[in-house]
Amino acid sequence: MADRPLKTTRLTVEVEYDPQFTDPEGLACALDRLLETALSTPGIMEDYGEPTVRAFFVAEASDDYRLRIDGPLLREQRRLLLTLLDRTGEQVLKTPISRNERALLEGIAELLAEIADQAHDRHGIDCLESTDEDADS
């Protein structure tokens, strides 16, 4: 199978700007001009196989959902939630927790575990629970 050039159709660049001085389209024009100027330098992309960079635009509202995750804090929050779930069967609470309430709390624990897994796997954020093996090493 012959090597085919790869193509990306989506590249996200976050830019903070003051809306009193510019608008998204004006910013895109300025960035386009900057990129065009930089890429017009002979040999500037030589080490990267001379990729072709075409015009870009400002996307409408993004449908991406992004979280800012503090790994150690999420780890501790998950640990506390699981500890509280364990205590619900010990009659430590003044009012017993119903089966439905317990299922809801377990659902939150599962959601946090999934967030922690994705944060670790996709973004390298360490918020997974440490195992006994981790503690020994």
C-alpha positions as CSV (number, residue, x, y, z in Angstrom):
1,M,0.0,0.0,0.0
2,A,1.5,3.3,-1.1
3,D,1.9,6.1,1.5
4,R,-0.7,8.7,1.2
5,P,-0.4,12.2,2.6
6,L,-2.4,12.7,5.7
7,K,-4.9,15.5,6.0
8,T,-6.5,17.2,8.9
9,T,-9.7,19.1,8.5
10,R,-9.9,20.3,12.0
11,L,-7.3,22.1,14.1
12,T,-8.3,24.1,17.1
13,V,-6.4,27.1,18.3
14,E,-7.7,29.0,21.3
15,V,-7.1,32.7,21.2
16,E,-8.0,35.2,23.9
17,Y,-8.9,38.6,22.5
18,D,-10.6,41.8,23.6
19,P,-14.0,42.2,21.7
20,Q,-13.7,46.0,22.2
21,F,-10.7,46.0,19.8
22,T,-11.4,43.2,17.3
23,D,-13.9,40.6,16.2
24,P,-13.4,36.9,15.5
25,E,-13.3,37.4,11.7
26,G,-10.8,40.3,12.0
27,L,-8.7,38.1,14.2
28,A,-8.9,35.3,11.6
29,C,-7.7,37.7,8.9
30,A,-4.8,38.8,11.0
31,L,-3.8,35.2,11.8
32,D,-4.2,34.2,8.2
33,R,-1.8,37.1,7.1
34,L,0.7,36.1,9.8
35,L,0.6,32.5,8.8
36,E,0.9,33.4,5.1
37,T,3.9,35.7,5.8
38,A,5.7,33.0,7.9
39,L,5.1,30.3,5.3
40,S,6.4,32.4,2.5
41,T,9.9,32.1,3.9
42,P,11.8,29.8,1.6
43,G,12.5,26.4,3.2
44,I,10.6,27.2,6.4
45,M,8.6,24.0,6.3
46,E,11.3,21.9,4.5
47,D,12.0,19.7,7.6
48,Y,8.2,18.9,7.7
49,G,7.8,17.7,4.1
50,E,6.5,21.1,2.9
51,P,2.9,20.7,4.0
52,T,0.2,22.7,2.3
53,V,-1.7,25.1,4.7
54,R,-4.9,26.5,3.2
55,A,-7.2,29.3,4.4
56,F,-8.9,28.9,7.7
57,F,-11.9,30.4,9.3
58,V,-13.5,31.1,12.7
59,A,-15.9,28.3,13.6
60,E,-19.3,28.9,14.9
61,A,-20.0,28.0,18.5
62,S,-18.2,24.8,19.3
63,D,-20.2,21.7,20.3
64,D,-17.1,20.3,22.1
65,Y,-17.5,20.0,25.9
66,R,-14.3,20.6,27.7
67,L,-13.5,20.1,31.4
68,R,-10.7,21.6,33.4
69,I,-9.7,18.8,35.7
70,D,-7.5,19.0,38.8
71,G,-6.2,15.5,38.9
72,P,-5.3,15.2,42.6
73,L,-8.5,17.0,43.7
74,L,-10.7,14.7,41.6
75,R,-8.8,11.6,43.0
76,E,-9.6,12.8,46.6
77,Q,-13.2,13.6,45.7
78,R,-13.7,10.2,44.3
79,R,-12.1,8.5,47.3
80,L,-14.4,10.5,49.7
81,L,-17.5,9.6,47.6
82,L,-16.6,5.9,47.7
83,T,-15.9,6.0,51.4
84,L,-19.3,7.6,52.0
85,L,-21.0,5.0,49.8
86,D,-19.3,2.3,52.0
87,R,-20.6,4.0,55.1
88,T,-24.2,4.1,53.9
89,G,-24.6,0.4,55.0
90,E,-23.2,1.1,58.4
91,Q,-26.1,3.2,59.7
92,V,-23.7,6.1,60.3
93,L,-26.2,8.4,58.6
94,K,-29.0,9.9,60.7
95,T,-31.5,9.1,57.9
96,P,-31.0,5.8,56.1
97,I,-30.3,6.1,52.4
98,S,-32.9,4.6,50.1
99,R,-32.0,2.1,47.4
100,N,-32.7,4.7,44.7
101,E,-30.5,7.3,46.4
102,R,-27.7,4.7,46.7
103,A,-28.1,3.9,43.0
104,L,-27.8,7.7,42.2
105,L,-24.7,8.0,44.3
106,E,-23.2,5.0,42.6
107,G,-24.0,6.5,39.2
108,I,-22.1,9.7,40.2
109,A,-19.1,7.5,41.3
110,E,-19.2,5.7,37.9
111,L,-19.4,9.0,36.1
112,L,-16.4,10.3,38.0
113,A,-14.5,7.1,37.3
114,E,-15.2,7.5,33.6
115,I,-14.1,11.1,33.6
116,A,-10.9,10.1,35.4
117,D,-10.2,7.3,32.9
118,Q,-10.7,9.6,29.9
119,A,-8.6,12.4,31.5
120,H,-5.8,9.9,32.1
121,D,-6.0,8.1,28.7
122,R,-6.6,11.1,26.4
123,H,-4.9,14.0,28.2
124,G,-2.4,12.4,30.6
125,I,-4.0,13.9,33.7
126,D,-3.2,11.7,36.7
127,C,-6.5,11.4,38.7
128,L,-6.8,7.7,38.8
129,E,-6.9,6.0,42.2
130,S,-3.6,4.6,43.2
131,T,-3.5,0.9,43.8
132,D,-1.6,-0.9,46.5
133,E,1.0,-1.9,43.8
134,D,1.5,1.8,43.0
135,A,2.1,2.6,46.6
136,D,4.8,-0.1,46.9
137,S,6.8,1.1,43.9
